[in-house]
């Protein structure tokens, strides 16, 4: 049977937060909110914000269109071929 111990490197904590676990009611809850904003980040311009918005809406509408076409094709298949 092979040895199940693995050689793991110890990673250094870089303070990257994936999910904030500072929730009221938990024993480790702290009222003070740590500052997590990036001081070097540039604010988004209105043009950039609109571009991201339109791309996101376009992606969503593309998915809706594909599912709609597939649904219509399925209904057509059921009515004209399968249920004859």
Short mmCIF file of the C-alpha atoms (twelve columns), coordinates in Angstrom:
data_MODEL
# 
_entry.id   MODEL 
# 
loop_
_atom_site.group_PDB 
_atom_site.id 
_atom_site.type_symbol 
_atom_site.label_atom_id 
_atom_site.label_alt_id 
_atom_site.label_comp_id 
_atom_site.label_asym_id 
_atom_site.label_seq_id 
_atom_site.Cartn_x 
_atom_site.Cartn_y 
_atom_site.Cartn_z 
_atom_site.pdbx_PDB_model_num 
ATOM 1  C CA . UNK A 1  0.000   0.000  0.000   1 
ATOM 2  C CA . UNK A 2  1.511   3.358  -0.973  1 
ATOM 3  C CA . UNK A 3  2.307   5.938  1.631   1 
ATOM 4  C CA . UNK A 4  -0.569  8.449  1.797   1 
ATOM 5  C CA . UNK A 5  1.529   11.271 3.207   1 
ATOM 6  C CA . UNK A 6  2.075   14.006 0.675   1 
ATOM 7  C CA . UNK A 7  4.836   16.509 0.499   1 
ATOM 8  C CA . UNK A 8  2.950   19.823 0.617   1 
ATOM 9  C CA . UNK A 9  4.517   23.229 0.438   1 
ATOM 10 C CA . UNK A 10 3.493   25.691 3.110   1 
ATOM 11 C CA . UNK A 11 1.751   28.602 1.430   1 
ATOM 12 C CA . UNK A 12 2.077   32.134 2.720   1 
ATOM 13 C CA . UNK A 13 -1.194  33.906 3.520   1 
ATOM 14 C CA . UNK A 14 -1.661  36.785 1.073   1 
ATOM 15 C CA . UNK A 15 -4.889  38.111 2.706   1 
ATOM 16 C CA . UNK A 16 -6.956  37.284 -0.396  1 
ATOM 17 C CA . UNK A 17 -10.586 36.899 0.697   1 
ATOM 18 C CA . UNK A 18 -12.787 34.620 -1.398  1 
ATOM 19 C CA . UNK A 19 -15.820 34.644 0.914   1 
ATOM 20 C CA . UNK A 20 -16.115 36.985 3.879   1 
ATOM 21 C CA . UNK A 21 -16.923 34.926 6.954   1 
ATOM 22 C CA . UNK A 22 -17.354 37.930 9.270   1 
ATOM 23 C CA . UNK A 23 -21.085 37.345 9.791   1 
ATOM 24 C CA . UNK A 24 -23.054 38.674 12.745  1 
ATOM 25 C CA . UNK A 25 -23.892 35.902 15.216  1 
ATOM 26 C CA . UNK A 26 -20.763 33.836 14.633  1 
ATOM 27 C CA . UNK A 27 -18.249 33.646 17.488  1 
ATOM 28 C CA . UNK A 28 -15.472 35.352 15.514  1 
ATOM 29 C CA . UNK A 29 -17.633 38.301 14.356  1 
ATOM 30 C CA . UNK A 30 -15.901 41.706 14.558  1 
ATOM 31 C CA . UNK A 31 -17.901 44.913 14.118  1 
ATOM 32 C CA . UNK A 32 -15.043 46.900 12.628  1 
ATOM 33 C CA . UNK A 33 -14.911 46.405 8.870   1 
ATOM 34 C CA . UNK A 34 -11.385 45.971 7.511   1 
ATOM 35 C CA . UNK A 35 -10.542 48.031 4.460   1 
ATOM 36 C CA . UNK A 36 -10.269 45.703 1.469   1 
ATOM 37 C CA . UNK A 37 -10.352 48.244 -1.307  1 
ATOM 38 C CA . UNK A 38 -7.375  48.462 -3.586  1 
ATOM 39 C CA . UNK A 39 -5.906  51.960 -3.235  1 
ATOM 40 C CA . UNK A 40 -4.190  51.663 -6.638  1 
ATOM 41 C CA . UNK A 41 -7.363  50.736 -8.540  1 
ATOM 42 C CA . UNK A 42 -8.667  53.199 -11.094 1 
ATOM 43 C CA . UNK A 43 -12.419 53.841 -11.196 1 
ATOM 44 C CA . UNK A 44 -14.278 52.595 -14.261 1 
ATOM 45 C CA . UNK A 45 -15.216 55.157 -16.851 1 
ATOM 46 C CA . UNK A 46 -18.836 55.439 -17.960 1 
ATOM 47 C CA . UNK A 47 -17.939 54.136 -21.407 1 
ATOM 48 C CA . UNK A 48 -16.202 51.097 -19.924 1 
ATOM 49 C CA . UNK A 49 -19.125 50.459 -17.570 1 
ATOM 50 C CA . UNK A 50 -21.632 50.592 -20.445 1 
ATOM 51 C CA . UNK A 51 -19.422 48.309 -22.530 1 
ATOM 52 C CA . UNK A 52 -19.347 45.668 -19.768 1 
ATOM 53 C CA . UNK A 53 -23.106 46.046 -19.287 1 
ATOM 54 C CA . UNK A 54 -23.914 45.570 -22.978 1 
ATOM 55 C CA . UNK A 55 -21.562 42.610 -23.297 1 
ATOM 56 C CA . UNK A 56 -23.142 40.927 -20.252 1 
ATOM 57 C CA . UNK A 57 -26.686 41.558 -21.526 1 
ATOM 58 C CA . UNK A 58 -25.681 40.331 -24.989 1 
ATOM 59 C CA . UNK A 59 -24.243 37.132 -23.544 1 
ATOM 60 C CA . UNK A 60 -27.427 36.528 -21.558 1 
ATOM 61 C CA . UNK A 61 -29.652 37.170 -24.565 1 
ATOM 62 C CA . UNK A 62 -27.527 34.820 -26.672 1 
ATOM 63 C CA . UNK A 63 -28.072 32.028 -24.159 1 
ATOM 64 C CA . UNK A 64 -31.819 32.765 -24.033 1 
ATOM 65 C CA . UNK A 65 -31.947 32.742 -27.850 1 
ATOM 66 C CA . UNK A 66 -30.150 29.374 -28.054 1 
ATOM 67 C CA . UNK A 67 -32.468 27.788 -25.470 1 
ATOM 68 C CA . UNK A 68 -35.492 29.271 -27.258 1 
ATOM 69 C CA . UNK A 69 -34.413 27.819 -30.602 1 
ATOM 70 C CA . UNK A 70 -33.775 24.426 -28.985 1 
ATOM 71 C CA . UNK A 71 -37.182 24.534 -27.269 1 
ATOM 72 C CA . UNK A 72 -38.950 25.439 -30.511 1 
ATOM 73 C CA . UNK A 73 -37.087 22.679 -32.363 1 
ATOM 74 C CA . UNK A 74 -38.104 20.170 -29.690 1 
ATOM 75 C CA . UNK A 75 -41.756 21.214 -29.889 1 
ATOM 76 C CA . UNK A 76 -41.651 20.994 -33.698 1 
ATOM 77 C CA . UNK A 77 -40.034 17.546 -33.461 1 
ATOM 78 C CA . UNK A 78 -42.667 16.323 -31.011 1 
ATOM 79 C CA . UNK A 79 -45.607 17.629 -33.074 1 
ATOM 80 C CA . UNK A 80 -44.473 16.676 -36.569 1 
ATOM 81 C CA . UNK A 81 -42.374 13.534 -36.159 1 
ATOM 82 C CA . UNK A 82 -42.700 11.842 -32.788 1 
ATOM 83 C CA . UNK A 83 -46.489 12.067 -32.169 1 
ATOM 84 C CA . UNK A 84 -47.624 11.154 -35.715 1 
# 
